[in-house]
Amino acid sequence: MTEAAHPFIQPAEDIAAAEAVKLEDISLIYPSKTAQSEVLRRIDLTIEEGEFVCVLGPSGCGKTSLLKVIAGYEQPSAGTVSVFERPHGKPHPEVGVVFQHANLFPWLTVQRNTEFGLKMSGLPKAKRKQVAEDVLEQVGLSNYASLLPYQLSGGMKQRVAIARALAPQPRILLLDEPFASLDALTREALQQLLRKLWLQTGKTILFITHDVDEALLLGTRIITMQGSPGRIHSDIANPLNSRIEPFASGRKHPRFAELRESLVRSLRTQQHDPASTQQ
């Protein structure tokens, strides 16, 4: 299949700018028997369609909770969530999610795992088979479609998880530290794959990470969070990543070391800031 004919490829310049995600005054509180736990506090965030946004912060700062609110898995205690200017409060096919662990069904093949969501939505067998074959080609797993999860490496399992999330053709892709448990070489290969998919499809991507280098290499925009409760600390455009520059050029950019040190210093300051601790 040629690139132009691929059903998921939409040149970025053909996509009209729109608000893909809008969070207004979002708070999230978990009740317990003894006390309430405030997880997110007064989050305001707008993500335009086609952006690749990395959310960076230490463990426990509310990154995953923020992703779950956007995915519709968690209902905020206060505030509103909009996806493409429509109220959003539950999982929707327009929003695909990839977690840190692939969570594949061990009894289903790679092909069947990829088809699973399509089957649940009632797509005819022949159509979902074709869609799954197309996305497995995109993620480089066409030759592994008949294998079971136990026969795959960690990196291949995450490729299947990405394929499964892409199969329903979501306009937004949320990823929660999907490469955190992988070795360095596999992680870099999957970072390059994800960036290639973003360039090809023009999808809106929100990528959760605690890795500064990963945020600088992938994101066109970097949001840092502090907690607890989780709050947005900074929101910066990333000059190292664009649709023009190749993936590897980020580390060679003259400002890479400077920006990396600035982000690391900011995160360390947040961790030791008394104002960052829950009152």
Disulfide bonds with the S-S distance in Angstrom:
none
